[in-house]
């Protein structure tokens, strides 16, 4: 299956954590777990159908990893998807 998703998750941060030459801290492990959950098949498929492809964001708040479904990001995604649909119909 192929579809477009939108997120503000830092893929460079994920890559950095995956290539560290030391054992990950608990917070780093938690960050990666949140990322893996975000990229799970069930999450991606659900977000494709329910949230126009917006998959939320893994971020660090006060240095603690968290997962957020930001309403403003979702609204922007819906707007972009609607514009793409209108452009394709022309």
Backbone bond lengths (Angstrom), bond angles and torsions (degrees), N, CA, C in turn:
res aa  C-N    CA-C-N  psi(-1)  N-CA   C-N-CA  omega(-1)  CA-C   N-CA-C  phi
1 X - - - 1.446 - - 1.531 108.16 -
2 X 1.302 115.90 142.90 1.462 121.60 -179.67 1.526 108.54 -130.31
3 X 1.324 116.75 125.81 1.453 121.24 172.97 1.517 109.14 -156.41
4 X 1.314 116.43 161.01 1.460 122.56 -176.35 1.524 109.27 -93.83
5 X 1.331 115.63 136.64 1.458 120.94 175.95 1.518 109.32 -119.43
6 X 1.335 115.21 163.59 1.465 120.64 177.05 1.520 109.05 -132.26
7 X 1.335 115.48 136.84 1.458 122.32 -179.95 1.512 109.42 -159.50
8 X 1.319 115.52 160.67 1.468 121.19 171.61 1.522 110.99 -109.25
9 X 1.310 117.07 11.23 1.464 121.19 177.62 1.529 109.36 -61.03
10 X 1.318 116.18 137.39 1.460 121.64 -179.26 1.531 110.00 -83.18
11 X 1.315 116.60 101.25 1.461 120.41 177.96 1.527 110.85 -68.97
12 X 1.322 117.14 -26.92 1.468 119.34 176.72 1.537 110.28 -68.03
13 X 1.326 116.99 -33.06 1.464 119.79 176.22 1.527 110.35 -67.97
14 X 1.316 117.67 -41.13 1.464 121.57 176.99 1.527 109.61 -61.22
15 X 1.319 116.40 -46.38 1.466 120.67 179.59 1.526 110.75 -61.03
16 X 1.317 116.26 -42.60 1.470 120.55 179.24 1.528 110.27 -59.90
17 X 1.324 116.76 -46.41 1.467 120.55 -178.88 1.527 111.89 -64.38
18 X 1.315 116.59 -37.32 1.462 120.26 -179.08 1.523 113.00 -69.40
19 X 1.330 116.82 -20.77 1.462 120.62 -176.46 1.529 113.81 -111.73
20 X 1.316 117.22 17.73 1.467 119.26 177.06 1.523 110.29 -70.15
21 X 1.312 115.94 147.00 1.465 121.25 178.71 1.527 111.36 -97.56
22 X 1.303 115.72 35.23 1.456 121.40 177.80 1.534 108.09 -150.91
23 X 1.302 115.08 169.84 1.468 119.86 177.59 1.527 108.95 -71.97
24 X 1.322 116.13 140.72 1.457 121.02 -178.97 1.523 111.19 -73.31
25 X 1.336 115.14 145.37 1.462 119.73 173.28 1.529 108.80 -73.53
26 X 1.305 116.36 169.06 1.468 121.18 178.66 1.532 110.36 -60.39
27 X 1.319 117.78 -42.58 1.470 121.15 179.71 1.527 111.00 -65.37
28 X 1.323 117.68 -38.18 1.464 120.66 177.41 1.527 110.64 -66.85
29 X 1.323 116.64 -41.10 1.460 120.55 176.15 1.526 110.57 -61.97
30 X 1.327 116.84 -42.38 1.466 121.23 178.69 1.527 111.37 -62.69
31 X 1.332 116.20 -39.46 1.465 120.85 177.95 1.529 109.78 -60.25
32 X 1.323 116.89 -47.26 1.468 120.60 -179.83 1.524 111.62 -65.73
33 X 1.324 118.12 -37.69 1.467 120.40 176.97 1.521 110.93 -61.26
34 X 1.325 116.34 -43.60 1.466 119.85 177.24 1.526 110.69 -61.51
35 X 1.328 115.96 -41.90 1.467 119.99 178.19 1.529 111.28 -62.59
36 X 1.337 117.18 -45.76 1.461 120.63 179.16 1.522 111.09 -61.15
37 X 1.327 117.17 -39.38 1.465 119.79 176.55 1.526 111.15 -65.64
38 X 1.324 116.11 -39.78 1.465 120.77 178.63 1.530 110.55 -62.05
39 X 1.323 117.14 -36.39 1.461 121.27 -177.46 1.532 113.55 -91.93
40 X 1.325 117.12 7.28 1.467 119.78 179.48 1.524 110.55 -67.99
41 X 1.317 115.81 151.15 1.466 121.06 -179.98 1.517 112.19 -54.43
42 X 1.327 116.84 -46.44 1.464 119.96 -175.96 1.524 111.11 -64.82
43 X 1.332 116.96 -40.18 1.464 119.62 179.44 1.529 110.55 -66.81
44 X 1.332 116.46 -45.84 1.461 119.76 -178.55 1.522 111.45 -63.35
45 X 1.320 117.43 -43.86 1.472 120.63 179.84 1.528 111.59 -64.82
46 X 1.317 115.87 -41.09 1.465 119.73 178.94 1.519 110.66 -63.93
47 X 1.323 116.53 -45.21 1.463 120.50 -179.39 1.523 111.94 -66.62
48 X 1.312 116.95 -31.82 1.474 120.28 176.64 1.518 109.93 -61.40
49 X 1.320 116.54 -45.40 1.460 119.28 -175.47 1.527 113.61 -85.48
50 X 1.307 118.54 -32.54 1.472 121.05 -174.07 1.527 114.60 -98.65
51 X 1.331 116.98 -27.18 1.467 120.09 -173.47 1.519 113.41 -126.04
52 X 1.320 117.61 26.69 1.470 122.99 176.59 1.521 113.15 56.76
53 X 1.330 117.35 23.89 1.453 121.03 179.54 1.510 114.52 95.74
54 X 1.334 117.71 -4.60 1.468 119.74 176.21 1.520 108.00 -73.97
55 X 1.338 117.11 122.96 1.468 121.23 -173.52 1.521 113.54 -109.69
56 X 1.319 117.55 11.65 1.458 120.17 179.89 1.517 111.53 80.28
57 X 1.325 115.18 -175.10 1.453 121.07 -175.03 1.522 110.76 -140.53
58 X 1.315 115.70 133.48 1.459 121.40 170.02 1.517 105.98 -93.80
59 X 1.330 116.38 126.60 1.459 119.71 -178.95 1.519 109.94 -145.88
60 X 1.314 114.44 174.78 1.460 120.77 177.23 1.523 108.19 -111.07
61 X 1.318 115.73 116.60 1.464 121.28 173.53 1.514 107.37 -108.06
62 X 1.330 116.27 119.01 1.474 121.05 -175.71 1.527 110.32 55.05
63 X 1.327 115.51 39.20 1.463 123.65 178.80 1.528 113.86 67.62
64 X 1.328 117.53 9.70 1.461 122.30 176.98 1.518 108.43 -108.29
65 X 1.328 118.66 125.74 1.462 120.23 -179.03 1.526 111.63 -66.14
66 X 1.328 115.45 142.27 1.456 120.57 176.93 1.515 109.15 -148.39
67 X 1.322 115.37 160.85 1.463 121.76 176.60 1.511 107.22 -115.12
68 X 1.337 116.76 131.07 1.452 120.39 -177.95 1.524 111.12 -133.26
69 X 1.309 115.02 139.85 1.462 122.50 170.19 1.526 104.92 -106.66
70 X 1.314 116.28 90.77 1.455 122.95 -174.85 1.525 110.55 -76.54
71 X 1.328 116.75 126.22 1.464 121.35 -177.52 1.529 111.92 -60.82
72 X 1.319 117.78 -40.59 1.466 120.41 -179.14 1.524 111.40 -65.44
73 X 1.334 117.27 -40.49 1.464 120.47 177.16 1.524 110.68 -65.38
74 X 1.330 116.66 -39.54 1.459 120.91 177.41 1.528 110.61 -64.18
75 X 1.321 117.12 -43.76 1.470 120.83 178.84 1.527 110.52 -62.51
76 X 1.324 117.73 -40.62 1.469 121.01 177.86 1.526 110.38 -64.48
77 X 1.324 117.19 -40.53 1.463 121.24 178.32 1.519 110.68 -62.22
78 X 1.333 117.29 -45.40 1.468 121.30 178.56 1.529 110.51 -59.54
79 X 1.330 116.52 -42.54 1.460 120.83 179.98 1.531 110.72 -63.57
80 X 1.316 117.05 -46.08 1.465 121.29 179.67 1.521 110.67 -61.64
81 X 1.339 116.77 -44.02 1.472 120.86 179.46 1.525 111.27 -62.60
82 X 1.318 116.94 -40.06 1.463 120.46 178.77 1.522 110.69 -65.20
83 X 1.323 117.13 -42.18 1.471 120.83 177.94 1.526 110.70 -63.21
84 X 1.339 117.61 -41.81 1.464 121.15 178.12 1.522 110.78 -61.86
85 X 1.315 116.29 -41.92 1.463 121.19 179.56 1.525 110.44 -63.03
86 X 1.329 115.78 -44.67 1.476 119.91 179.15 1.522 110.84 -63.93
87 X 1.312 118.26 -41.29 1.466 122.04 179.06 1.530 111.18 -63.80
88 X 1.322 116.65 -38.19 1.461 120.34 179.51 1.513 112.96 -71.38
89 X 1.325 117.40 -25.18 1.457 121.64 179.97 1.520 112.49 -80.36
90 X 1.325 116.96 -14.78 1.476 120.82 -178.40 1.492 111.42 -80.46
